[in-house]
Amino acid sequence: MDLAQFDLPRYLSMLPLFHDMDKDELARLAEGSKLRTFARGEDVFHIGDPCNEFHVTVSGQIKLFAVSPAGQEKIIEIVGPGNSFGEALMFTNKPYIINAQALTETLLLSVSKASLLREIEGDTRFCMRMLAGLSRRLHGLINDVQAYSLHSGVERVVGYLVRDLPEVGDQADTVQRVVLPVSKAAIASRLSMTPEYFSRVLHELEAKGLIEVDKREIRIPDPQRLNRFPLS
Protein backbone atom coordinates (compact mmCIF):
# COMPACT_ATOMS: atom_id res chain seq x y z
CA MET A 1 0.00 0.00 0.00
CA ASP A 2 1.24 3.49 -0.91
CA LEU A 3 0.93 5.34 2.41
CA ALA A 4 1.36 8.69 0.63
CA GLN A 5 -1.92 8.06 -1.21
CA PHE A 6 -3.82 6.92 1.89
CA ASP A 7 -6.82 9.21 2.52
CA LEU A 8 -6.39 9.65 6.25
CA PRO A 9 -9.29 12.10 6.90
CA ARG A 10 -11.69 9.82 5.01
CA TYR A 11 -10.53 6.76 6.96
CA LEU A 12 -10.92 8.62 10.26
CA SER A 13 -14.46 9.63 9.27
CA MET A 14 -15.43 5.95 8.95
CA LEU A 15 -14.41 5.11 12.51
CA PRO A 16 -17.32 5.25 15.03
CA LEU A 17 -15.38 7.61 17.27
CA PHE A 18 -14.93 10.22 14.54
CA HIS A 19 -17.80 9.81 12.06
CA ASP A 20 -19.72 12.88 13.30
CA MET A 21 -16.78 15.24 12.85
CA ASP A 22 -16.69 17.81 10.06
CA LYS A 23 -13.96 18.12 7.43
CA ASP A 24 -11.92 20.72 9.32
CA GLU A 25 -11.91 18.63 12.51
CA LEU A 26 -10.91 15.51 10.58
CA ALA A 27 -8.13 17.44 8.83
CA ARG A 28 -6.74 18.59 12.19
CA LEU A 29 -6.82 15.04 13.55
CA ALA A 30 -5.12 13.75 10.43
CA GLU A 31 -2.30 16.25 10.90
CA GLY A 32 -1.71 14.79 14.35
CA SER A 33 -1.81 11.19 13.11
CA LYS A 34 0.67 8.85 11.48
CA LEU A 35 0.55 5.57 9.59
CA ARG A 36 3.12 2.82 10.10
CA THR A 37 3.55 -0.68 8.78
CA PHE A 38 4.72 -3.55 10.98
CA ALA A 39 6.02 -6.92 9.88
CA ARG A 40 4.77 -10.09 11.54
CA GLY A 41 6.38 -10.37 14.98
CA GLU A 42 7.51 -6.74 15.07
CA ASP A 43 6.97 -4.90 18.35
CA VAL A 44 4.74 -1.81 18.46
CA PHE A 45 5.56 -0.82 22.04
CA HIS A 46 6.80 -2.32 25.30
CA ILE A 47 5.91 -2.00 28.97
CA GLY A 48 7.46 1.22 30.25
CA ASP A 49 7.42 3.09 26.93
CA PRO A 50 5.76 6.54 27.10
CA CYS A 51 2.12 6.55 25.98
CA ASN A 52 1.44 9.74 24.04
CA GLU A 53 -1.01 8.38 21.45
CA PHE A 54 -3.69 5.81 20.86
CA HIS A 55 -3.84 3.37 17.99
CA VAL A 56 -6.23 1.93 15.41
CA THR A 57 -5.52 -1.28 13.50
CA VAL A 58 -6.22 -0.45 9.84
CA SER A 59 -5.33 -3.92 8.57
CA GLY A 60 -3.73 -6.96 10.15
CA GLN A 61 -3.77 -8.07 13.79
CA ILE A 62 -2.15 -6.66 16.93
CA LYS A 63 -1.79 -8.65 20.13
CA LEU A 64 -1.72 -6.94 23.51
CA PHE A 65 0.08 -9.12 26.02
CA ALA A 66 1.94 -9.39 29.30
CA VAL A 67 4.81 -11.68 30.28
CA SER A 68 5.06 -13.30 33.71
CA PRO A 69 8.35 -13.31 35.69
CA ALA A 70 8.70 -16.94 34.60
CA GLY A 71 8.53 -15.87 30.96
CA GLN A 72 5.00 -17.11 30.25
CA GLU A 73 3.07 -14.96 27.79
CA LYS A 74 -0.58 -14.06 28.34
CA ILE A 75 -2.50 -12.46 25.48
CA ILE A 76 -4.92 -9.88 26.85
CA GLU A 77 -6.55 -8.87 23.59
CA ILE A 78 -6.23 -9.38 19.84
CA VAL A 79 -7.07 -6.13 18.03
CA GLY A 80 -8.30 -6.52 14.46
CA PRO A 81 -9.08 -4.02 11.67
CA GLY A 82 -11.13 -0.98 12.65
CA ASN A 83 -10.56 -1.45 16.39
CA SER A 84 -8.58 0.83 18.66
CA PHE A 85 -6.42 0.43 21.75
CA GLY A 86 -4.44 2.55 24.19
CA GLU A 87 -7.07 5.27 24.72
CA ALA A 88 -7.53 4.83 28.48
CA LEU A 89 -3.84 4.66 29.33
CA MET A 90 -3.10 7.72 27.21
CA PHE A 91 -5.12 9.90 29.61
CA THR A 92 -3.31 8.68 32.75
CA ASN A 93 0.04 10.26 31.83
CA LYS A 94 1.67 6.93 32.65
CA PRO A 95 3.77 4.61 30.46
CA TYR A 96 2.38 1.50 28.79
CA ILE A 97 1.60 -1.34 31.21
CA ILE A 98 1.36 -4.00 28.48
CA ASN A 99 3.21 -4.93 25.30
CA ALA A 100 1.93 -4.76 21.73
CA GLN A 101 3.16 -6.81 18.79
CA ALA A 102 2.00 -7.43 15.23
CA LEU A 103 0.66 -10.96 14.72
CA THR A 104 0.55 -10.47 10.95
CA GLU A 105 1.72 -7.78 8.55
CA THR A 106 -0.13 -4.78 9.93
CA LEU A 107 -0.94 -1.21 9.01
CA LEU A 108 -1.38 0.88 12.16
CA LEU A 109 -2.81 4.36 12.59
CA SER A 110 -1.67 6.32 15.65
CA VAL A 111 -3.43 9.50 16.79
CA SER A 112 -1.49 11.87 19.03
CA LYS A 113 -2.74 12.79 22.47
CA ALA A 114 -2.24 16.51 21.78
CA SER A 115 -4.52 16.52 18.72
CA LEU A 116 -7.13 14.45 20.53
CA LEU A 117 -7.20 16.74 23.58
CA ARG A 118 -7.64 19.74 21.29
CA GLU A 119 -10.82 18.24 19.84
CA ILE A 120 -12.14 17.13 23.24
CA GLU A 121 -11.80 20.67 24.59
CA GLY A 122 -13.81 22.05 21.68
CA ASP A 123 -16.58 19.44 21.42
CA THR A 124 -18.34 17.83 24.39
CA ARG A 125 -20.07 15.37 22.02
CA PHE A 126 -16.71 14.04 20.99
CA CYS A 127 -15.77 13.63 24.64
CA MET A 128 -18.95 11.61 25.26
CA ARG A 129 -18.25 9.34 22.29
CA MET A 130 -14.77 8.68 23.65
CA LEU A 131 -16.21 7.85 27.09
CA ALA A 132 -18.74 5.51 25.50
CA GLY A 133 -15.96 3.69 23.65
CA LEU A 134 -13.91 3.31 26.83
CA SER A 135 -16.99 2.04 28.67
CA ARG A 136 -17.55 -0.64 26.02
CA ARG A 137 -13.93 -1.73 26.35
CA LEU A 138 -14.26 -1.94 30.15
CA HIS A 139 -17.49 -3.92 29.83
CA GLY A 140 -15.74 -6.35 27.49
CA LEU A 141 -12.85 -6.83 29.92
CA ILE A 142 -15.28 -7.49 32.78
CA ASN A 143 -17.03 -10.12 30.64
CA ASP A 144 -13.64 -11.71 29.94
CA VAL A 145 -12.80 -11.92 33.65
CA GLN A 146 -16.19 -13.49 34.35
CA ALA A 147 -15.69 -16.03 31.57
CA TYR A 148 -12.23 -17.01 32.80
CA SER A 149 -13.46 -17.32 36.39
CA LEU A 150 -16.88 -18.92 35.94
CA HIS A 151 -16.91 -20.72 32.58
CA SER A 152 -15.34 -24.05 31.71
CA GLY A 153 -12.82 -24.34 28.90
CA VAL A 154 -15.47 -25.82 26.62
CA GLU A 155 -17.82 -22.91 27.33
CA ARG A 156 -15.06 -20.42 26.54
CA VAL A 157 -14.24 -22.07 23.21
CA VAL A 158 -17.91 -22.35 22.22
CA GLY A 159 -18.48 -18.72 23.22
CA TYR A 160 -15.55 -17.65 21.05
CA LEU A 161 -16.82 -19.60 18.03
CA VAL A 162 -20.41 -18.32 18.19
CA ARG A 163 -19.78 -14.73 19.31
CA ASP A 164 -20.01 -13.19 15.81
CA LEU A 165 -22.60 -15.57 14.33
CA PRO A 166 -26.08 -14.33 13.31
CA GLU A 167 -28.69 -14.03 16.04
CA VAL A 168 -31.67 -16.36 16.30
CA GLY A 169 -34.03 -15.77 13.39
CA ASP A 170 -31.28 -14.26 11.22
CA GLN A 171 -29.77 -17.22 9.37
CA ALA A 172 -29.04 -18.82 12.73
CA ASP A 173 -30.03 -22.26 11.43
CA THR A 174 -27.81 -22.23 8.33
CA VAL A 175 -24.32 -23.69 8.17
CA GLN A 176 -21.76 -21.14 9.34
CA ARG A 177 -18.01 -20.89 8.87
CA VAL A 178 -15.55 -19.30 11.25
CA VAL A 179 -12.00 -18.54 10.13
CA LEU A 180 -9.57 -18.20 13.01
CA PRO A 181 -7.82 -14.85 12.44
CA VAL A 182 -4.60 -15.89 14.17
CA SER A 183 -2.87 -19.08 15.27
CA LYS A 184 -4.60 -21.54 17.59
CA ALA A 185 -1.87 -20.90 20.15
CA ALA A 186 -2.67 -17.17 20.17
CA ILE A 187 -6.39 -17.82 20.57
CA ALA A 188 -5.70 -20.31 23.36
CA SER A 189 -3.71 -17.67 25.24
CA ARG A 190 -6.53 -15.17 24.71
CA LEU A 191 -8.96 -17.69 26.27
CA SER A 192 -6.59 -18.41 29.18
CA MET A 193 -5.88 -22.02 28.27
CA THR A 194 -2.96 -23.98 26.92
CA PRO A 195 -2.71 -24.67 23.16
CA GLU A 196 -2.96 -28.39 23.91
CA TYR A 197 -6.20 -27.97 25.84
CA PHE A 198 -7.65 -25.70 23.16
CA SER A 199 -6.91 -28.33 20.50
CA ARG A 200 -8.40 -31.04 22.73
CA VAL A 201 -11.65 -29.09 23.07
CA LEU A 202 -11.84 -28.60 19.30
CA HIS A 203 -11.34 -32.34 18.80
CA GLU A 204 -14.07 -33.08 21.36
CA LEU A 205 -16.51 -30.76 19.60
CA GLU A 206 -15.60 -32.26 16.25
CA ALA A 207 -16.08 -35.82 17.57
CA LYS A 208 -19.60 -34.88 18.65
CA GLY A 209 -20.39 -33.57 15.19
CA LEU A 210 -20.73 -29.99 16.39
CA ILE A 211 -17.91 -28.57 14.25
CA GLU A 212 -15.65 -29.59 11.36
CA VAL A 213 -12.06 -28.33 11.53
CA ASP A 214 -9.95 -27.67 8.44
CA LYS A 215 -6.79 -25.91 9.61
CA ARG A 216 -7.98 -22.39 10.55
CA GLU A 217 -11.46 -22.78 9.06
CA ILE A 218 -14.15 -24.19 11.31
CA ARG A 219 -17.48 -25.26 9.81
CA ILE A 220 -20.51 -25.21 12.14
CA PRO A 221 -23.37 -27.34 10.72
CA ASP A 222 -25.87 -26.34 13.41
CA PRO A 223 -24.94 -23.12 15.25
CA GLN A 224 -27.85 -23.32 17.69
CA ARG A 225 -26.93 -26.87 18.69
CA LEU A 226 -23.32 -25.77 19.27
CA ASN A 227 -24.48 -22.82 21.34
CA ARG A 228 -26.64 -25.12 23.51
CA PHE A 229 -23.93 -27.75 23.93
CA PRO A 230 -22.28 -26.48 27.14
CA LEU A 231 -25.71 -26.38 28.80
CA SER A 232 -26.95 -29.76 27.58
Buried (B, 14 or more C-beta within 10 A) or exposed (E): EEEEEBEBBEBBBEBEBBEEBEEEBBEBBBEBBBBBBBEEEEEBBEEEEEBEBBBBBBBBBBBBBEEEEEEEBEBBBBBBBEBBBBBBBBBEEEBBEBBBBBBBBBBBBBBBBEBBEBBBEEBEEBEEBBEEBBEEBEEEEEEBEEBEEEBEBBBBBBBBBBEEBEEEEEEBEEEBEBEBBBEBBBBBBBBBBEBEBBBBBBEBBBEEEBBBBEEEEBEBEBBEBBBEBBEE
